[in-house]
Amino acid sequence: MGIIYHEVALNFGFFNAIYKGYPQKSIDMLNGALPKLNNEFTSFMPFVISYKASSLSLLSGETRKLGYLNEAFKLFNEAVDKYSSLSYAPEFMRGSASENLPRFMFKKRSYAKKDFDSIIKKYEADNSYASAKIMSFTYWAWAMKHRSKKYRNVSISYLDKAIALDPNYNAGRKRAEELKFKMNAIK
């Protein structure tokens, strides 16, 4: 339920007041799950911790309190240190949260490039590290952060990978096609 509250808050919370409070509901549910996970289901920890951190960042946006954002990134950093070798979730969630921050938060925004690059390296070393859907979004996100001429060839290559990994338009393909079109138009 904590993850569902997170997804609703992420996808609808900023557009509809009905979902106000969902980030806090997510945090409460995930906090309730943590003691059980520590003892029995440790393989879920990377996801629960990452979603809790992301919910804290959503709560920061909802309440306009930067303290929640600082708490979120502290938790993201702990999750990355502890679980990123086992799961894409901590880096993917931290990178996704950081890429959506305002430009003046450049230090936290810098995690996006670092995290997406790290996920790509781990995936290319072991394709079981992340799903095709996650990688489609990851390749697209990397290219979004590297649109300069210096990285153009790699970005186009990664956009092609994002497209190939999503034949049914269930992940990053549409965004990758749009970005590739824009990049090819600029040359």
RARAKA-V527782 format. One record per residue. N is the residue number from 1. SS is DSSP state (H for helix, E for strand, - for the rest). Layout:
# RARAKA-V527782
((N:SS) (N:SS))
This chain:
# RARAKA-V527782
((1:-) (2:H) (3:H) (4:H) (5:H) (6:H) (7:H) (8:H) (9:H) (10:H) (11:H) (12:H) (13:-) (14:-) (15:-) (16:-) (17:H) (18:H) (19:H) (20:-) (21:-) (22:H) (23:H) (24:H) (25:H) (26:H) (27:H) (28:H) (29:H) (30:H) (31:H) (32:H) (33:H) (34:H) (35:H) (36:H) (37:H) (38:H) (39:H) (40:-) (41:-) (42:H) (43:H) (44:H) (45:H) (46:H) (47:H) (48:H) (49:H) (50:H) (51:H) (52:H) (53:H) (54:H) (55:H) (56:H) (57:H) (58:H) (59:H) (60:H) (61:H) (62:H) (63:H) (64:-) (65:-) (66:H) (67:H) (68:H) (69:H) (70:H) (71:H) (72:H) (73:H) (74:H) (75:H) (76:H) (77:H) (78:H) (79:H) (80:H) (81:H) (82:H) (83:H) (84:-) (85:-) (86:-) (87:-) (88:-) (89:H) (90:H) (91:H) (92:H) (93:H) (94:H) (95:H) (96:H) (97:H) (98:H) (99:H) (100:-) (101:-) (102:-) (103:-) (104:-) (105:-) (106:H) (107:H) (108:H) (109:H) (110:H) (111:H) (112:H) (113:H) (114:H) (115:H) (116:H) (117:H) (118:H) (119:H) (120:H) (121:H) (122:H) (123:H) (124:H) (125:H) (126:-) (127:-) (128:-) (129:-) (130:-) (131:-) (132:H) (133:H) (134:H) (135:H) (136:H) (137:H) (138:H) (139:H) (140:H) (141:H) (142:H) (143:H) (144:H) (145:H) (146:-) (147:-) (148:-) (149:H) (150:H) (151:H) (152:H) (153:H) (154:H) (155:H) (156:H) (157:H) (158:H) (159:H) (160:H) (161:H) (162:H) (163:H) (164:H) (165:-) (166:-) (167:-) (168:-) (169:-) (170:-) (171:-) (172:-) (173:H) (174:H) (175:H) (176:H) (177:H) (178:H) (179:H) (180:H) (181:H) (182:H) (183:H) (184:H) (185:H) (186:H) (187:-))
